[in-house]
């Protein structure tokens, strides 16, 4: 008898063919981190339940009957015990997602699944033998959290399994014409970069900006020959860290036969800039941009990229902190499928100080695992290097890639900081009046709106507002207007929140920054005299605070830590002071560096994968999207959402016309609560939770976005 796994018309794939095909693929993926036999065994056992009479009846008759075929292999592994029980998580969850361990015989937990009564699948013994496993899952070290290490191993195996399962099935269903294109080799990409930078490397003039950039670049290339491990690239603004980090990564990947380079970036604005640079140098076919703002539609041109986004099968992947870490701590196959391709990669964190503070311990712990057990190297890039060495293993000393680091920061110094203490909004406005090209960054969207309106009321012209209370398309339009005025050396005063501090290429004469975290203030300073055309003494960054302003809860600790540090260090951008700031901040945060106790959910092989996936959210879910229909395209999209429903593509496009607000109906005096209770917003449809349309168009200004002054608007 032939046992069928998949059918495509008259064509069939037998269960045996599918199990062997999946096992070979999963084994080859796991081989990258030295665990081929584990991947092979996982693949061989995952669909044993398809040997049941019930499943064969279902597939031969093309019925919709539900037959559990995932639990069978998990039961086999659980009964064998020992390390085989690790595989039971992967096999039980290869469709529904990695389960929690549980402690009862009911439900979808691993315990419930393994005690569940399922269809007889004993016929597998006629065709399949359970492969033997001879090796340990990880290297056991007494200083490490072995439970956490094993949980990461389960995730990696799970990723190998689900990707292999998808690929083998896809190959059969498409008769091997999958349309997948993996991209060029690291050796070819390194040659392309060498050609691009060849003329730069001839520059030995160390007293010029380009000469210093070349010195950093050349040193990064040389350091690429070093052993795998944890690296830092601490480069001042303007030091050329994007190309320098790429040069290190390519040389490192070629030296160690690594598979890909993964750039992890906090802001989509930086992703778009860096991705474009990489495409120009290395070719668009080699660059996968994978984040919430990019969609590879089902066209022939983008089809290979759409496929590659499923499992990161490209040599250069550019993604976000959210996508990277939520995949590593996720439990669904769609999230986890890609993570085995992080193994044997160079992983570069741009703006490393933006690693998520609420989840810092689990994030650093998983990075340590990637280095220790999955053949990867980590590079932390930033001008404000966080003091993360205290969280990494003592045996892995961080290696600095920037040559003569302190000297480079002195050379690239472009601004003079001045602390002006506590002032009123009116005093700040007086200081800015008459200025030509000035940026003022405040800590809250409310303060930005208030300040902008007062400045406008004083008769100031050519002033602009930027905050996330403006929908993305609106912000981009305003940014283009600002760039044009700055380029033409015209008057331009900008009132903004912190969104301009990274990834926004603006160059002002003067910057005012309300006191914040040290890294934020230094990032803000990077918008002053950015191109180094003016004297340092004349390029002022004024640090201030507002009199009697209540500190925002989620910024309070950073601000207080900054105030303490500034008492001990004369210069705001002192490198030792920056390190001291982070050390103090981490000390004060204590247990809240793992605020959801993620690490505590992995104990004694009782792993709670499903629970962790729900808890580990870098962007908290108590947010509401408010759709602004100021533009014809937005109105068209809104009608489509109401009539046709919320497809992923429509929601992604709609995001360009939405403002995200925090809070919920139960939060008194929140902006959302005021808008909702006064009938200014309404749900788009019953099926779209947390998605509202703005019905009071007066509440959105073309100058400052969604207005906080709800009470004032009601009186108009």
C-alpha positions, 0 to 999 in steps of 0.5 A: 500500500502507498501512504500518501502525504500530498496530492496534486491532481493525479500526482502524489507524494508518498509519506516516505518520500516526504519524510526523507525529503524533509529529513534531508533538508532539516538535517542540512539546515541543522548541520550549520550549527553541528546538529545534522542528526537532530534535524534529520531525526526531527524531519523523519518523525514529524508526519508519522500520523499520516500513516493512519487509516483515517488520514489516508481516507481523508487525503484520498477522498479530498475531505475536510475531515480533521485528522491530527497527524502531528501528535504521533511523532511527538508521542514517539519522542516522549516515550523514548525519553531523554533528549528525544523529548526535546524533539516532541516540542518541535513535532507537536507544534509543526503546524499549531506552533511550539506549545507550552509544557503544561501539566495536565492531560487536556488542552494543547500543551505538550503534556495534553498532546502526548496523553491525547488519544489519536488514530493508530499509526503503527504502519509507519514501522513498515517503512520508517525507523526512528533515527538514533541520536548520538550527540548532546544538544548543546555544550554544557557549561556550569556558568550558563543557564542550561534551561534557556540554552536548551529552549533556544536549541528547541527553537532552532530545531523547530525552525529547521523542521518547519522550513524543511517541511514547507520547502519539501511540500512546495517543491512537490506542489510546484513540481520543483519549479519554486521560483526561489533565487538565493542570491550571490555568494559572499565572495562575489559580494566582497569583490563588488564592495572592493570595487566600490571602495577601491579609490577610497582606500588610496586616501592616507590623509589622516587630517581630513574627514574622508581620510579618517573614514578610510582609516576606520574602513581599512581597519574594519576590513583587516579585523574581518579576518579575526575569529568569530565572536562579539565585536563593537564598532564605536564610531562618531557621527560622520565616521562612515559606520555603514560601509565600514560595518559592511566591509568587516562583515563581508571579509568576516563571512568570506574568511569563515564561510558564513552564509549571510549578513543580517542588519538589525535596525531600530527604525524603518527610516534607517532601514530604507536608507541603508538598504538603498546603499547596499542595493547600489553597491551589491545589487538589488537581487542580493538585498532582502528588506524585511519589516512592516513597511515593505510588501513584496507583491505577487508580481513576477519581478518581486516573487523571489523576494516574497519567497525569500522573506519567508525564510530569509534566504538572501545573503544580505537581510535588513530588518528591525529589532521587532522582527528579529527578536520577536521571531527568536522568541515567537512560537508560530511557524511563520515567525520561526521559520527564518531563525535557523538562517541566523545561524552561521551569520554576521549579525550587525546591530545598528544603533545598538543603544536601542536594544529593547530595555524592557527585554534586555536580559533575554535579548542579550542571552539569545545573542550569547547563544547565537555566538556560543552554539550557532556559529554567529558573530555579533557586531554592536554599532553606535556612537553611544555604545551601551555597557553590555559587556556585563551581560555577556559571558566573561570569556567573550571579550568584546573586540573594538573595531574602531582604531584610535577610538578616543582620537576619532571622537575628538577629530569628529567633534562638531558641536559645543554643548551648553547646559542652560538649566530650567526655563519656561516655554516662553523663555525658550521661544524668546531664545529661538526667535530670530534664529535661522536654522534651529531644531528644538527637540522636546520629550512629549508630543503635547509639549511639541504641539504647545511650543509650535503653536506659541511660536506661530502665535509670535508671528514666526514664519517658516517653522515646522512641526514633526511628531508621530501625531502626524501620519507617516505620509504627512511627516515625509512631506514635511521632512522634504520641505525642511530638507529643501529649506536647509539645503538652500540655507533658508530660515527653518525652525523645527519643533520635534519629538525624538523621532528626528534623532536617528536615521533622519539626515538633517543639518542645523546651526543650533539644536535645543534638546530637552534633557533626556537619556544621554544617548538621546541627547548625543543623537540629537547633537548629530543633527547640528553641524552634521556636515562639519561646515561651521566652527565647533564653537559656533555650533551650539547644542543647548541642554534644557528642561522646563520649569515644573514639568512632570517627567513622563513615566517611561522617561523618568529613570533615563532623565534622572540617571542623566542628571546624576551622570552630568554632575560627574562629567563636564562633557555631555559626550564623554565616552567614559560618561556614556558608559557610566550612564548605561551602567547606572541605568542598568543597575537602577532597572534591575529585574525590570530588564526582563519585565515579563520574566521571560527567562523564568519561563524556561525551567527543567525542560518545562518550556512555555513557548506559547506564553512567551510568544504572547508576552514578548512584544517590543511594541505593546499592544495597548495602542489604537490606530486612527485613520486620517482621510485627508488625502484622496488615496486615504479615502479610497483605502478606507472604502476598500477596508469597509467593503472588502475587509482587512487584507494584510496588504491593505492594512500595510498601505493604510498604515501610511495614513494612520496615527498610533495612540496609546491607551484604551477606553478605560484610561481616563483623560487619554487622547484616545478616551477624549476623542472616543467619548466626544464622538470624534473617532469611530470603529472602522468595522466590527472585524477590525479591532483597535482600528478607528477613523477620524470623523472630526477633520478639524481635529487633524491639522496640516501643520501639527497633526492629531490635536491634543486640544480636544476641549478647545476644538469642542468649543470651536 
